[in-house]
Amino acid sequence: MPEIAIVDTATDTLVKTFKVGNEARGGLAFTADGKTFFVGNVEDDTVSWVDTATHQVIKTMGVPVSPQRIEVSKDGKFAYVLTRMGGQEAGTDAASPVLFAMPITDKHDASRFVRVGKAPWGLAVSDDGGLIYVSSNADSTITVIDGKTLKVLATVPVNKDPQAVAFRP
């Protein structure tokens, strides 16, 4: 089982390691208050919630298949989880990648997702949370999503194999 390493950047020393889910390479993201960070567990199809004060996993939540990237909404209500495939939990065809809005403060709601292009890789959220951008390698597109409604606003063709996307205010 993979481990997370906590490093003191002032001294460049290892503080602690601890275990999370299987194949924890699906991205990391912190809540705005810095009290929690999320780890995408690709093989388990879960996200681990880690308390930054205790370095303990406080919760593990199932998400659609193969969580690859995570971004937290600025209002702290959702962690947007980009998956390489869909999943039964989100009610999608397993072959269809999704962006899942994982509730942080509210009850789990598996219906908050939107389909995105094939082989999605990059994920960015605008500062105000109004727009979400997803790059899709196989489609060579950027999907622009309304952050509140999770509706696709535009699918923008770009050069071949976009690997990342960033938002600049």
Secondary structure, DSSP 4 states (H G I P E B T S, - for coil): --EEEEEETTTTEEEEEEE-SSS--S-EEE-TTSSEEEEEETTTTEEEEEETTTTEEEEEEE-SSSEEEEEE-TTSSEEEEEESS--TTTTS-TTS-EEEEEESSS---TT-EEE--SSEEEEEE-TTSSEEEEEETTTTEEEEEETTT--EEEEEE-SS---------
